[in-house]
Amino acid sequence: MKLKLIAAALLASTSIAAAADMPARTYTKAPVVSPAFNWTGFYVGVHAGYGWGNSKSVATNGTLPFPAGSVTSNDLDGWLAGGQLGYNYQFSPNWLIGIEGDMAGTGIKGSTSGFSTVGGFTTTRFQTSNLDVNWLATVTGRLGYVAGPALLYVKGGVAFGEFSANSRTVNPAAGNALIATSNGGETRTGWTVGAGAEWAFAGNWSTKVEYNYVDFGTDSISRDVTYFVGAGPNPLLRDASTHLHLVKVGLNYRFGPY
């Protein structure tokens, strides 16, 4: 019995000594997991860019010195700058829908000039025509693909624009005597589609680059013509079609957790 007690004591002391020689257990902290990036929220921003395109009008009422069928075409280009307001809703880790409204003042314009003959009115005429795009606005929906702070999207919706037009017609054979002037302006409605990319680079701030195609279709418009030879003034009816390409860069601030 004594031998058994002595053996048990020796075994216990050996186990305690072995445990004392073992290194202390180390604990590793779980890695901190950053929350997924979320684009949901309202945002406001500014943009600037460049636009180009073409506008074409055809006279329909046969008023001299712009007879029926006479065509005026302007190549357009210039700057634009404005702002935007929108809302995004990220409904899955990788997909987003949104709505955006934007408006920009523009320096997009074009001028054309040339000689032509108008039978029964004057032998030769020289006409200069100008078209200015005063402002553009769009209301669009968009669908985006999210990859963390990066967003790729397509968009489409309705477009609005205000245009100012004027022309001056002279008779070179009579010392460039003024024949007529035409002035007009109109607000037109069309449609737009586009695509872009946006990058959240600092908290709530993001930057974007975007392309838009804008088509105002064909509208019947009226311009006032003042004649200096013959009858006048008189409205001139024209069918006008205009399309534009816009490239924009912008900066947005998003109201949200990031």
BELPEMO-V575031 format. One record per pair of residues at least 24 apart in sequence whose C-alpha atoms are under 7 Angstrom apart, sorted by the first residue. I is the first residue (numbers start at 0). J is the second residue. D is the distance in Angstrom with one decimal. If there is no record, write none. Layout:
# BELPEMO-V575031
i:I j:J d:D
i:I j:J d:D
This chain:
# BELPEMO-V575031
i:36 j:147 d:5.3
i:36 j:148 d:6.4
i:37 j:89 d:6.8
i:38 j:87 d:6.4
i:38 j:88 d:6.9
i:38 j:89 d:6.1
i:39 j:87 d:4.9
i:39 j:88 d:4.5
i:39 j:89 d:5.3
i:40 j:86 d:5.6
i:40 j:87 d:5.4
i:40 j:88 d:6.6
i:40 j:253 d:6.5
i:40 j:254 d:5.8
i:40 j:255 d:5.6
i:41 j:85 d:5.7
i:41 j:86 d:4.3
i:41 j:87 d:6.5
i:41 j:253 d:5.9
i:41 j:254 d:5.5
i:42 j:84 d:5.9
i:42 j:85 d:5.4
i:42 j:86 d:6.1
i:42 j:251 d:6.4
i:42 j:252 d:5.4
i:42 j:253 d:4.1
i:42 j:254 d:5.8
i:43 j:83 d:5.8
i:43 j:84 d:4.5
i:43 j:85 d:6.5
i:43 j:251 d:5.6
i:43 j:252 d:5.5
i:43 j:253 d:6.7
i:44 j:82 d:5.6
i:44 j:83 d:5.3
i:44 j:84 d:6.5
i:44 j:250 d:5.4
i:44 j:251 d:4.1
i:44 j:252 d:6.1
i:45 j:81 d:5.8
i:45 j:82 d:4.0
i:45 j:83 d:6.0
i:45 j:249 d:5.6
i:45 j:250 d:5.6
i:45 j:251 d:6.7
i:46 j:80 d:5.7
i:46 j:81 d:5.5
i:46 j:82 d:5.7
i:46 j:247 d:6.3
i:46 j:248 d:5.5
i:46 j:249 d:4.0
i:46 j:250 d:6.4
i:47 j:79 d:5.6
i:47 j:80 d:4.1
i:47 j:81 d:6.4
i:47 j:247 d:5.5
i:47 j:248 d:5.7
i:47 j:249 d:6.4
i:48 j:78 d:5.8
i:48 j:79 d:5.3
i:48 j:80 d:6.4
i:48 j:246 d:5.5
i:48 j:247 d:4.2
i:48 j:248 d:6.1
i:49 j:77 d:5.8
i:49 j:78 d:4.5
i:49 j:79 d:5.8
i:49 j:245 d:5.9
i:49 j:246 d:5.5
i:49 j:247 d:6.7
i:50 j:76 d:5.4
i:50 j:77 d:5.6
i:50 j:78 d:6.2
i:50 j:107 d:6.6
i:50 j:243 d:6.6
i:50 j:244 d:5.5
i:50 j:245 d:4.3
i:50 j:246 d:6.4
i:51 j:75 d:5.2
i:51 j:76 d:4.0
i:51 j:77 d:6.6
i:51 j:243 d:5.6
i:51 j:244 d:5.4
i:51 j:245 d:6.7
i:52 j:76 d:6.5
i:52 j:242 d:5.7
i:52 j:243 d:4.3
i:52 j:244 d:5.9
i:53 j:241 d:5.8
i:53 j:242 d:5.8
i:53 j:243 d:6.7
i:54 j:240 d:5.7
i:54 j:241 d:4.2
i:54 j:242 d:6.6
i:55 j:239 d:5.6
i:55 j:240 d:5.4
i:55 j:241 d:6.5
i:56 j:237 d:5.9
i:56 j:238 d:5.3
i:56 j:239 d:4.1
i:56 j:240 d:6.3
i:57 j:237 d:5.2
i:57 j:238 d:5.2
i:57 j:239 d:6.6
i:58 j:236 d:5.9
i:58 j:237 d:4.3
i:58 j:238 d:6.6
i:59 j:236 d:5.6
i:59 j:237 d:5.5
i:60 j:235 d:6.8
i:60 j:236 d:5.8
i:62 j:235 d:6.4
i:64 j:117 d:6.5
i:64 j:120 d:6.9
i:73 j:109 d:5.4
i:73 j:110 d:5.8
i:73 j:111 d:5.9
i:74 j:109 d:5.4
i:75 j:107 d:6.1
i:75 j:108 d:4.9
i:75 j:109 d:4.4
i:76 j:107 d:4.8
i:76 j:108 d:5.6
i:76 j:109 d:6.7
i:77 j:106 d:5.0
i:77 j:107 d:3.9
i:77 j:108 d:6.4
i:78 j:105 d:5.7
i:78 j:106 d:5.2
i:78 j:107 d:6.0
i:79 j:103 d:6.1
i:79 j:104 d:5.8
i:79 j:105 d:4.2
i:79 j:106 d:6.2
i:80 j:104 d:5.7
i:80 j:105 d:6.5
i:93 j:144 d:5.5
i:93 j:145 d:4.5
i:93 j:146 d:6.3
i:94 j:143 d:5.8
i:94 j:144 d:4.8
i:94 j:145 d:5.7
i:95 j:142 d:5.8
i:95 j:143 d:4.8
i:95 j:144 d:6.3
i:95 j:145 d:7.0
i:96 j:141 d:5.7
i:96 j:142 d:4.6
i:96 j:143 d:6.2
i:97 j:140 d:5.7
i:97 j:141 d:5.1
i:97 j:142 d:6.6
i:98 j:139 d:5.8
i:98 j:140 d:4.4
i:98 j:141 d:6.0
i:99 j:138 d:5.8
i:99 j:139 d:5.4
i:99 j:140 d:6.4
i:100 j:137 d:5.7
i:100 j:138 d:4.4
i:100 j:139 d:6.4
i:101 j:136 d:5.5
i:101 j:137 d:5.5
i:101 j:138 d:6.7
i:102 j:135 d:5.7
i:102 j:136 d:4.1
i:102 j:137 d:6.6
i:103 j:134 d:5.6
i:103 j:135 d:5.4
i:103 j:136 d:6.3
i:104 j:133 d:6.1
i:104 j:134 d:4.4
i:104 j:135 d:6.5
i:105 j:132 d:6.3
i:105 j:133 d:5.6
i:105 j:134 d:5.4
i:106 j:132 d:6.8
i:106 j:133 d:7.0
i:107 j:131 d:6.2
i:107 j:132 d:5.4
i:108 j:132 d:5.9
i:123 j:170 d:6.0
i:123 j:171 d:6.9
i:123 j:172 d:6.8
i:124 j:168 d:6.5
i:124 j:169 d:5.6
i:124 j:170 d:4.7
i:124 j:171 d:6.5
i:125 j:168 d:5.6
i:125 j:169 d:5.3
i:125 j:170 d:6.3
i:125 j:171 d:6.9
i:126 j:166 d:6.9
i:126 j:167 d:5.6
i:126 j:168 d:4.3
i:126 j:169 d:6.5
i:127 j:166 d:5.5
i:127 j:167 d:5.4
i:127 j:168 d:6.6
i:128 j:165 d:5.9
i:128 j:166 d:4.1
i:128 j:167 d:6.6
i:129 j:164 d:5.7
i:129 j:165 d:5.4
i:129 j:166 d:6.1
i:130 j:162 d:7.0
i:130 j:163 d:5.8
i:130 j:164 d:4.5
i:130 j:165 d:6.7
i:131 j:162 d:5.6
i:131 j:163 d:5.1
i:131 j:164 d:6.4
i:132 j:161 d:6.0
i:132 j:162 d:4.7
i:132 j:163 d:6.6
i:133 j:161 d:5.4
i:133 j:162 d:5.8
i:134 j:160 d:5.6
i:134 j:161 d:5.6
i:135 j:159 d:5.7
i:135 j:160 d:4.4
i:135 j:161 d:6.8
i:136 j:160 d:6.3
i:148 j:198 d:5.8
i:148 j:199 d:5.0
i:149 j:197 d:6.0
i:149 j:198 d:4.7
i:149 j:199 d:6.5
i:150 j:196 d:5.7
i:150 j:197 d:5.0
i:150 j:198 d:6.3
i:151 j:195 d:6.0
i:151 j:196 d:4.5
i:151 j:197 d:6.5
i:152 j:194 d:5.7
i:152 j:195 d:5.5
i:152 j:196 d:6.3
i:153 j:193 d:5.8
i:153 j:194 d:4.2
i:153 j:195 d:6.5
i:154 j:192 d:5.6
i:154 j:193 d:5.2
i:154 j:194 d:5.9
i:155 j:191 d:5.5
i:155 j:192 d:4.2
i:155 j:193 d:6.3
i:156 j:190 d:5.8
i:156 j:191 d:5.5
i:156 j:192 d:6.6
i:157 j:189 d:5.9
i:157 j:190 d:4.4
i:157 j:191 d:5.9
i:158 j:188 d:5.7
i:158 j:189 d:4.9
i:158 j:190 d:4.9
i:158 j:191 d:6.0
i:158 j:213 d:7.0
i:159 j:187 d:5.7
i:159 j:188 d:4.6
i:159 j:189 d:6.2
i:160 j:186 d:5.6
i:160 j:187 d:5.4
i:160 j:188 d:6.6
i:161 j:185 d:5.7
i:161 j:186 d:4.3
i:161 j:187 d:6.3
i:162 j:186 d:6.3
i:177 j:227 d:6.7
i:178 j:226 d:6.1
i:178 j:227 d:5.3
i:178 j:228 d:5.9
i:179 j:224 d:6.7
i:179 j:225 d:5.5
i:179 j:226 d:4.5
i:179 j:227 d:5.7
i:180 j:224 d:5.7
i:180 j:225 d:5.4
i:180 j:226 d:6.8
i:181 j:222 d:6.4
i:181 j:223 d:5.6
i:181 j:224 d:4.3
i:181 j:225 d:6.4
i:182 j:222 d:5.7
i:182 j:223 d:5.6
i:182 j:224 d:6.7
i:183 j:222 d:4.6
i:183 j:223 d:6.3
i:187 j:215 d:6.8
i:188 j:215 d:6.0
i:189 j:214 d:5.6
i:189 j:215 d:4.0
i:189 j:216 d:6.3
i:190 j:214 d:5.6
i:190 j:215 d:6.5
i:202 j:257 d:5.1
i:203 j:252 d:5.6
i:203 j:253 d:5.1
i:203 j:254 d:6.9
i:203 j:257 d:5.1
i:204 j:251 d:5.8
i:204 j:252 d:4.8
i:204 j:253 d:6.5
i:205 j:250 d:5.9
i:205 j:251 d:5.2
i:205 j:252 d:6.5
i:206 j:249 d:5.6
i:206 j:250 d:4.5
i:206 j:251 d:6.1
i:207 j:248 d:5.6
i:207 j:249 d:5.1
i:207 j:250 d:6.4
i:208 j:247 d:5.7
i:208 j:248 d:4.4
i:208 j:249 d:6.4
i:209 j:246 d:5.8
i:209 j:247 d:5.2
i:209 j:248 d:6.4
i:210 j:245 d:5.7
i:210 j:246 d:4.6
i:210 j:247 d:6.4
i:211 j:244 d:5.9
i:211 j:245 d:5.0
i:211 j:246 d:6.5
i:212 j:243 d:5.9
i:212 j:244 d:4.8
i:212 j:245 d:6.4
i:213 j:242 d:5.6
i:213 j:243 d:5.1
i:213 j:244 d:6.4
i:214 j:241 d:6.2
i:214 j:242 d:4.4
i:214 j:243 d:6.5
i:215 j:240 d:6.4
i:215 j:241 d:5.4
i:215 j:242 d:6.0
i:216 j:240 d:5.3
i:216 j:241 d:6.4
